[in-house]
Amino acid sequence: MHCRKRVRLIPTIAVVSCIATSARSAEDFVFRHENVMGTSLELRVRATTPRAATAAETRVLAEIDRLSAIFSGYDAESEFSKLQKTPHSPIKVSPELLTILKAADYWMEKSGGAFDPRVESLTRLWTRAAKADRAPSAAELADVLQKIRAPAWRIESTSGLVEYRSDQPVSLNAIAKGYIVGKAAVRAFEGDRSVLGVLLNIGGDLRVAGDMTARIGVASPFHDSETSAPITRVEVRDKAVATSGNYKRGFQIQGKWYSHIFDPRTGRPVDHVTGATVIAADSTTADALATICNVLSIDESLRLVKSIPGVECLLISGDGRIARSDGFNRYEAPLEKTQSAQVNPKAKSEAGSTDGRSPAADAASGAEFELAIKFEIESKNNNGRRYRRPYVAIWIEDKEGRSLRTVILWVSLGGAGPERWIHELKRWHRDDKARRESDDLDLLHTMARATSVPGVYEAIWDGKDDHGKAVPDGEYTLFIEAAREHGTYQIIRKPIILERKPFTAQLKGDIEIKSASIAYRKVSTTREAAK
């Protein structure tokens, strides 16, 4: 998919807003893929020609594939997997793997054990226990903690040889993804002066490079959907941004939610921090620190971040308090009150926040009810490989068939502009009012959020029309339309009656939208209620 910088779209689309312009004639092109390193990918390329942008995309994807073949813990043929299969035999490893192993050692020591690749053993223990709908016993936790105390590897400083020393599983996911993002973003420029700027976002790890300044919204852990407003917004240039949190992935055990992030020192999931966003000069540092800041206490995280030059963070506690490092507000851009998401209206900013303000406290309460629309993009024909996201439109019509609100619009907007492919969404495209409303509204920004599973999304309709006016109770129709360029097509229609009474419904999936469901519910202010 491509996106043209001059095009204007609806404010519910989560896309990046690029501020800087080049003296050369250039456009922004966006490419989106699912199932990249177990999550979703967004690549924005500022280039002088569509051909240059597409070539940059090819280089980025090739670099991701190359590095994944080194670090993957899921691929039995990856270099790291093979290292684990040859314990107690020092071997020569690639420069890339050696770099990450050294970085992991550094962050284990720097964080006092809050960062630890050996935590993979805990992940597997909790996964097995959760399947039985129980938490691990104290004896099980003690056994795993005892086993992972031994160093996983030893690096010979003079020769650079690595000896794998553990019989327990180890994962580099909490640091390698950031490294891959950073290297792949740089690869986009290789040998082509027509590529001027790049933003690469893979599941919450972002890198902005070249002639591009990006506005990035920070998602609320308590109200995170494709259409949720950010709690704040940052502007970055030639920086890395990483977000980690416990609200996208985890375990549901006997009705209670447990984070997928564990404290390696105790073996238990963390819950005192629900989200951490880190800004740093490089993606490896941002990735590692985003995880560490979920494990350490907020005060400990702020002290650690303060000790590292060029790093800033924003932390959200389990009860919705917001803490900023001393210099984080230098990156924050103005955010209108109507655009600010509610975190916890009763919470105040945590000590350590330099400006003392909390976007949560400023947020308007909004509508009493909302319609949550969950949908999954079909991937069965991709054999586990990455695939391009189809065009998707989600909107609401009144009983006379008039479009009231476009909730999501994902289309191809690069090169020849929106007119080229937007007509693939046949029903949405034929509505002149919907197109006029889209032309009159501005692009928003990409969201910094915790890593989510690929192809699974949620959109929220707040019960208002495209002008922000609440619609009355009555009969409406929800439409979900999906299409590919000159390919498959699907539309889902669901009549709904709004009368201030909660309801749920399952919608039948098909060739592009695998499944969908809706829930009309009271607006909640807590993550547990939202789930």
URKA-V368449 format. One line per field, one symbol per residue. phi: phi as a letter, one per 40 degrees, with the letter a starting at -180 (. if undefined). psi: psi as a letter, one per 20 degrees, with the letter a starting at -180 (. if undefined). Layout:
phi = ???
psi = ???
This chain:
phi = .bbccccbbcccccbcbcccbccccabbbbbbbbgbfgabbbbbbcacadccccccdccccccccccccccdcccccccccccccbcgbdbcbcdcccdccccccccccccggcbacccdccdcccccccccfacdccccccccccccccdcabbccccgcbbcbbbbcbbbdcbcccccdccccccdcdgacccbaabbbbfgbbbbagcabbcbccccccabbcbccccabbbbbfbbbbbbabbbbibbbfgbcbcccbcccbgbccacbbabbbbacbcccccccccdcccccccccccccccbdgbbabbbccbgcbbbcdbcccccbdbcdccccccacccbccdhccbgbbdccccccgccbabcbbabccbccbfgccaccccbbbabbcccgccbaccbabbcbcgcgcccbccccccccccdccccccccbcccbcbcaccbccgbbbbbbcgbccbgccccdicabcbbbbabdfbcaabbbbcbbcagbcabacbccacbccaaabacaccbbbccccc
psi = qqpphiqpaqijpnrqopgqqqhqoqrpppppqqlokjbqppppporiqhggghhggggghhhggghhigipihoijqhhghghimqkopqprqhghgghgggggghgghjkjhpoiiihhhghghggghhjlrqqrhhgghgghghjhqqhrppohghjqpopjqjqqqpjhihhgggggghhghhhiojoiiohqpppoolioqppqbmpppppqoqphhmorijqqqhrpqpqplrqpqpqrjihqbpooljpppqipqoihhjqqqiipiqpppprhqhggggghhghihgrrgggghgghhiopjprqpqprhjjqppqrhjhihipqqpqhiipqpfoiiqrqqpiphijqohhhiqqhaqhqqopopqpppjhjilirqqqprpppprpqaijjpphpogqoorpjrdirhigihihnggghiohgggghhhiqqqbrqporqprqqjpqpqppjjqaijjppqrqaprpppopqrqokcqqqpppopqopkkpqrqqpqprbhgogqqqqoorqprjqgghh.
